[in-house]
Amino acid sequence: MRTSVHRGAQALLVLALAVFGLTSSASAATVAIELCAVPGTAPLPGGGLVPIWGFGTPTTPGDCSTASAGLPGPQLTATAGDVVTITVRNALPAGHTVSFEIPGVAFNPGPTDAASGAAVSRTFTAQPGTYLYQSGGDAGRQEAMGLSGALLVRTTTPNQAYASATTAYDVESVLVLTAIDPAFNAAPETYDLHNYRATYWLINGRSYPDVPAITAATGQRVLLRYLNAGYDNTSMTLLGAHEQVVARDAGVLTNQISASTETIPAGATEDAIVVVPTGTPPSTHGFALFNRQLHVTSGPQTGTSPIGNGMLVFIHS
Amino acid sequence: MSTSQRIRRSLAGLALAAGALVPLASLDASAQSEAVPPTGMICSTGTVSGTTRTFDLVASAGTIDTPDGNSVFMWSYSPAGGHFQSPGPVLCATQGQTVVVTLHNNLPEATSILFPGQDATVAASGGSPGLLTTEAAPGGDVSYTFTAGQPGTYLYESGSDIAKQVEMGLAGALIVRPALGDDYAYGDASTQFAPAREYLLLLSDIDSDLHHAVEVGATYDVNALRNRYFAINGREFPDTIQDNGSALLPNQPYGALVRLQPNTAADNRPALIRMINVGAVNHPFHPHGNHTKQIAQDGRLVASTEHFGETIGAGQTEDFLLRWDDADNWSPTANPLPVAQPNYRNVFFKDGNTWYSGSPYLGYKGTLPVGTTSQNACGEWYFPLHSHALNEFTNYDQGFGGMGTLLRVDPAGGCFGSPTTSSLLGGTLKSGSVASLGQSDDVYYQINPRTTTRPTATTAGQTSITVASAAGFPTTGSYFVRIDNEVLQVTGGQGTTTWTVARGQLGSSAASHTSGAVVTALATDWYGGFGGVPAGSTNLKVIYEGRNCGVTTGTTCPAITTNLPQQTVKICNWSLGCSTATSPGWTALTGPPTQPQGVGSTDVSSTWTVPGSPSAYIGTGSYAGQIRVLVHTQRYTAPAPATFATWGDLMKIVYDAP
């Protein structure tokens, strides 16, 4: 195909605008993020450690021996319009390919997987929202082992989750919901997933009372960024207030809903805003936000009453 | 299964098979303190003082019955001083009222109540602080006070050891009605509904092994939870379609049958279905027959959308409007289906039981295979409403059962029936049959006044006369006959051929008559008999359409413009007896239109609501489900009586089956 000089110049102009971010926000930047997928351990509610595979940030770039696995992985942030490149190095045990994905994000074309010991880089232009990043390798076993985390893309407007003013907030809280079956984690390569049965229910890798309370004053708007990295659709009840569900999967809802119990599908994210009520909460601990599927226990259950508190957090001032 | 359980279950089956839905008043033992309608949401209204509404609850243990004959140990909230019930009572309050809920704890561990969705402060008094709310110790009390917030459907549930206590059944519904009126779901005109069609479907799930462990104080691994029973309003299908307060389910007072009638221009209001999931599993709920329109979640309006399946998350509430618009008006006569109906023998009926009427047309019944038991009352339609997680549409893994109920669509205006028998209490059949009364189609059931002859001459003063035959004349009571232009009243010897008579009646003069004179009854009396009307039916109406013709022979109907025959339609009050035309049980229908009414040679159609309670007119015992409607027509005006024949075109009853 022959290209005229004129058309070539036009293409160059578009390229220049994109490179310098002139088509979007003036503050857009190029962001480079490096992650390692590494084996590690995580503390269990009630004591003990469980083996995990998780994402970690190497303190020495390129050296995954300096990264420790997090449950969840490190919280990544970017600003709308940023051109973000995430490089993921695969330091998992041999034989496991990392397949890096962020549902809702369209990566630039390129390789999708990092073979054992190798790396993959994915580049995209950030759009506002709450995203779950994860490795889809081994047909879900890697996610169940802990290879997921939150990516927050903030707008250029401070304290506003999306372009819509209805998403303004005072306090931000990120809630990564996960579950653990220690028996699976002990043998992730061989465990028969038909027998998978989670016994720990976690918010940001912890269960109550280890999960820190969300601190906000009366009247403040709390943005709850839910990320369901677990395997089942999770219904969370908020006691004493309704939450305004403003976005799902990083898309602002045309018809926002006001819910006291919201179901976050497995793999999905939701953004909801709670205005901290003026009244006194039912509990001395504050306004409870808990797993209404009654996953409010932790670990082996050997008594006549449930043990542990599972997926529960309070909002208080 | 114990013997007593087996007997109880087979009784339940018997009642179902006979379609005999037990009347509440006679059998309801204690689940409700007052009479309740057989279907629809039952509100507990508490006690009201000023703008404060108080509910006194007890948390205690009891058992429920499941359709497979099991008995499951439950914890629940019940009215203080009342009967154990599962789920807890439906607490109804009005927006802005102060609601006080007192809780006495008869459980062996601390318990409490949460009110999810109430955003105002829930102030507790008594008790001691727990993790999620203030708790009552075993044997102790706590009370909660709050201002009923925005209108809507909410739940209440235990806030103590919830993985155990909510699973054990400590949950119920809280309804907040808008100031706009009790027939609005929300403070929005678009949420108006028909108050007689307000339904609650409260979903729950039960792991009977956990319940057993709690009952005997054994340990239980909640990580191994496996739900085996899935309930709506605390019952599993088919118990869900039993009436509210059914004596068969003394601890499970709330039925879940949803009933609709096609909307009409006069009443276009939809049904309201409030759904609550108090279980621990998200339930995908699925109506057949028509979509439901979701209007709210968690007591807040949403942009309404139509659904044929909607997942209700654990702890969520959702409200739906449901309507039935008979868009096509299929009718076997006026608007038949454009395709042939399958031969009934090719239609499969599970276990010889069906809710199918045998006819695809709403309000009609058809042929069913021999041996099939139909639960169908009057050609109504049934559709399932159920969890589409089909493992939940079971009782202990046996389908169908569990989280399912039926949507019942009744014919427009209610059930109707056509006579299946007829009998002449005074008169002679001219032509036609009872089938002629089935439709308004100018095919008539024609009756002439009964006639006989005098074998001998009659003098003007004679008061005892013989007749050739008494057949077709009334056998009791006084009645009129005429010979030539004289009217005589038969006062004795009814049913025999020797009558005692009063002469020169109704303005006529006693006269002598020749041997062989014809004796003609002045009236026709005949009734149509209806069957299959369920006890407890309400809103019973009688429709009759017919004419009177001036001749007793031939197929034409000469005009009658004067001296109109006087028609009185009556219904049988079984307790008083209706064996003859003049029996005291025949109760004249009271107008409008008033009776008797003059009916000439043009069809006159009339509809009456029966006087008093319909139960007097629905037979019992060997007459169970029977209704009889009598048409009495008399023509005489002095001095020249004229002949007539009664032509009935349509006789019909309409009622709301229970």
Interface residues (C-beta under 8 A of the other chain):
Chain A: R197 T199 N233 S235 T237 L238 L239 G240 A241 H242 T254 N255 I257 S258 A259 S260 T261 E262 T263 P277 G279 T280 P282 S283 T284 H285 A288 F290 R292 Q293 L294 H295 V296 T297 P300 Q301 T302 G303 T304 S305 P306 N309 G310
Chain B: E109 L114 F115 P116 G117 Q118 D119 A120 T121 V122 A123 A124 P129 G130 L131 L132 T133 T134 G159 D161 I162 A163 K164 V166 E167 A213 V214 G217 A218 T219 Y220 D221 V222 N223 A224 A280 V281 N282 Q297 D298 G299 R300 V302 A303 T311 G313 A314 G315 Q316
